[in-house]
Amino acid sequence: MSPGRLSHYVQRFGRPQCRGFTLLELLLVLLLLGLMYGLAGPMLGSGSVGLEMKGAARQLAAGLRKARSIAITERREAALTIDVDARTFLVTGDPKTYSLPQRLDLGLFTAQSELVQEKTGNIRFFADGSSTGGRVTISAAEAKQTVDVDWMTGRVVVE
């Protein structure tokens, strides 16, 4: 740009100003970012407990459905055995022991005859698809999921 043009530009548009941020503005932005970061952690953490709870409920429901399927297809009794303290379960005919997250609380409501120990019990399925029935509750803080088994039909429902 020639000197003549530059003077014309300055006269027409005024003197170009270079402005930056003040120290106060930068500190305010950093403070707001720190507050947002501090609040985001607990909010995301509570969401992961909810996801764990839903995942555990689905895992239990899948195990119960598997036990029912084994009972019907093999024409013999099959059971899902839950250890509430260890937060594990296993299915008749499946050598694998399934684990649930340790920070979740489990509760088992089943027939008295299906209690193996104080904190261990079965939900049993019969060859016709029926069951002894029962309910497994999975909870954390105030949130709760239930997995219900209808005794007459053996139907498994996650609520």
C-alpha positions in Angstrom: 0.0 0.0 0.0 1.4 3.4 -1.0 1.8 6.2 1.6 -0.9 8.2 -0.2 -3.4 5.4 0.0 -2.6 4.7 3.7 -3.4 8.3 4.6 -6.6 8.1 2.7 -7.5 4.8 4.6 -6.7 6.4 8.0 -8.8 9.5 7.1 -11.7 7.5 5.9 -11.9 4.8 8.5 -10.1 6.3 11.5 -7.1 5.0 13.1 -6.9 1.2 13.3 -7.0 0.1 16.9 -5.4 -3.0 18.3 -7.4 -4.1 21.3 -6.8 -7.1 23.5 -8.3 -8.6 26.6 -7.8 -7.2 30.1 -6.4 -9.3 32.9 -9.8 -9.1 34.6 -11.6 -10.4 31.6 -9.2 -13.3 31.3 -9.5 -14.2 35.0 -13.3 -14.1 34.7 -13.3 -16.5 31.7 -10.9 -18.9 33.6 -13.2 -18.8 36.6 -16.3 -19.7 34.6 -14.4 -22.5 32.8 -13.3 -23.9 36.2 -16.8 -23.8 37.6 -18.2 -25.6 34.5 -15.5 -28.2 34.7 -16.1 -28.7 38.4 -19.9 -29.2 37.9 -19.6 -31.4 34.8 -17.7 -34.2 36.7 -20.4 -35.1 39.2 -23.1 -34.7 36.6 -21.4 -37.2 34.3 -20.5 -39.5 37.2 -24.2 -39.9 38.2 -25.1 -40.8 34.7 -22.6 -43.6 34.6 -24.1 -45.2 37.7 -27.5 -45.1 36.0 -26.0 -46.7 32.9 -24.3 -49.4 35.1 -27.7 -50.0 36.8 -29.5 -50.4 33.5 -26.8 -52.6 32.1 -26.8 -54.8 35.2 -30.6 -55.2 34.9 -30.4 -56.1 31.2 -27.6 -58.6 32.0 -29.7 -60.2 34.7 -32.7 -60.3 32.4 -30.7 -62.0 29.7 -29.5 -64.6 32.2 -33.0 -65.3 33.3 -34.2 -65.6 29.8 -31.3 -68.0 29.1 -32.3 -70.2 32.0 -35.9 -70.3 30.8 -34.7 -71.1 27.3 -32.6 -74.0 28.6 -35.5 -75.3 30.6 -37.8 -75.3 27.7 -35.5 -76.6 25.0 -33.8 -79.3 27.1 -37.1 -80.2 28.9 -35.6 -80.0 32.3 -35.4 -77.6 35.3 -32.9 -74.8 35.0 -32.1 -72.0 37.4 -30.4 -68.7 37.8 -28.5 -68.5 41.1 -27.8 -65.1 42.5 -25.2 -64.3 45.2 -26.3 -60.9 46.5 -23.2 -60.3 48.6 -20.7 -61.2 45.8 -22.9 -59.5 43.2 -22.6 -62.5 40.9 -24.9 -64.9 39.2 -24.7 -68.1 37.2 -27.1 -70.1 35.0 -27.6 -73.8 35.0 -25.6 -75.4 32.2 -23.3 -72.4 31.8 -19.9 -72.6 33.4 -19.4 -68.9 33.4 -20.0 -66.8 36.5 -21.3 -63.3 35.6 -20.3 -60.3 37.7 -22.3 -57.2 38.3 -20.8 -53.8 39.3 -19.7 -53.7 43.0 -21.1 -50.2 43.6 -24.6 -51.4 43.0 -26.8 -52.9 45.7 -28.8 -56.1 44.9 -31.9 -57.5 46.5 -33.5 -60.9 45.8 -37.1 -61.8 46.5 -37.8 -65.5 45.7 -39.6 -68.5 47.0 -38.5 -69.6 50.4 -37.6 -73.1 49.0 -35.2 -71.5 46.5 -33.0 -69.9 49.2 -29.6 -71.6 49.2 -28.1 -69.4 51.9 -29.2 -66.2 53.6 -27.9 -64.1 50.7 -27.9 -66.6 47.8 -31.0 -67.9 46.0 -32.4 -69.3 42.8 -35.1 -68.4 40.4 -36.0 -71.7 38.9 -37.7 -72.4 35.5 -39.6 -75.6 34.6 -39.9 -77.5 31.3 -43.2 -75.8 30.5 -41.7 -72.3 30.8 -43.3 -71.5 34.2 -41.1 -70.5 37.1 -40.9 -70.2 40.8 -41.1 -66.4 40.2 -39.2 -63.7 41.9 -37.8 -60.2 41.7 -34.3 -58.8 41.7 -33.8 -55.2 42.6 -30.7 -53.2 41.6 -30.2 -49.9 43.3 -27.8 -47.1 43.7 -28.6 -44.0 45.8 -32.2 -43.2 45.1 -32.4 -44.9 41.7 -33.7 -48.4 41.4 -34.3 -51.0 38.6 -36.3 -54.2 39.0 -36.2 -57.4 37.1 -39.5 -59.4 37.6 -40.2 -63.0 36.8 -43.8 -64.0 36.5 -44.3 -67.4 38.2 -47.1 -68.6 35.8 -45.6 -67.7 32.4 -41.9 -67.3 33.3 -41.9 -64.0 31.5 -39.0 -61.7 32.4 -39.7 -57.9 32.6 -37.2 -55.1 33.4 -38.8 -52.1 35.0 
